[in-house]
């Protein structure tokens, strides 16, 4: 397992991780797990931030029985810079 990187999306090789980060950097909106991988913040911490001040960087969505959040990657980056994370 030493050649693998553990992420919120599972274990990936470092080459796959680099490709994933590159792909995520192109997306305007990320899932909570993608945000965790891209910014290196735990999923539980992201949910805490959403509860505290999520309106500044999230969009709540509902699609049928599925509901959740999409995170505006630029606004989230601004938020974590502003809050010293």
N, C-alpha and C positions, 0 to 999 in steps of 0.2 A: 504494500500500500504506500510505500515511500514515494512512488512515482505519481501518486494521485493527489489531487487537491480536493478537500472536502468543502462543499458549498451548500447553501440552502436548497439547491436543486439536485443535490447528490454528489457522488464522487466523479471527478473528471480528470483526464490527464492534463498536464500543464499546457500542452498544445491546444487542447479543446478549451481550456480555461481562457487562454489568450484570445481564441476565436470568439468565445462567448462574450468576453469583455468588449471586444471590438464591435460585435453586433449590438450589444446593449447600449453602447455609446451613441449609436445612431437612432435610437428610439426616443421619442418625445415623452411617452408615457410607459411606465413600467409597472408590473405586478409587485406585490409586496416582496415576494421571494426574489424576483429579479433585482429589485432595489437593494435587498440584502446582499446579494452577490456583487453588484456593481459598486456600491458604496462601502461595503465591509461593515455593515451595521446589522446586528442580529434582528431576526424577524420579530421577536418579542419587543425589542427596543423600538422598532418602527411602529408597532401597534401602540406602544405607550406614547410616542410622539404624535400619532394620529389623534389619540384621545385628548392630548393636551392642546395641540395647535394645528390639527390636520387640515383645517379649512384653507390654510395658506399654501398647501402643496398637494392636496388630494382632490380627486373627483370620485364621488360615490356612484356606483353603477348597479343596475339590477337588470338581469336578463333571464326572464322566466323565474325559475326557482333559485337561480344563482344571483348572489349579491356580493359586492366586495368593493375594493378601492383600486383605483389606478393612481399612480403617483407621477406627477409632473416632474421629470428628472431635473430640469433647470431650476424650478422653484424649490425642490428638495435640496439641491446643492446649495442654493442661496440660504435656505433655512439652516442647514448644518454649519455653514460658514458663519452666519450671524450668531448662532448659539454656541460657537466654539467647540464643535465636535470634531 
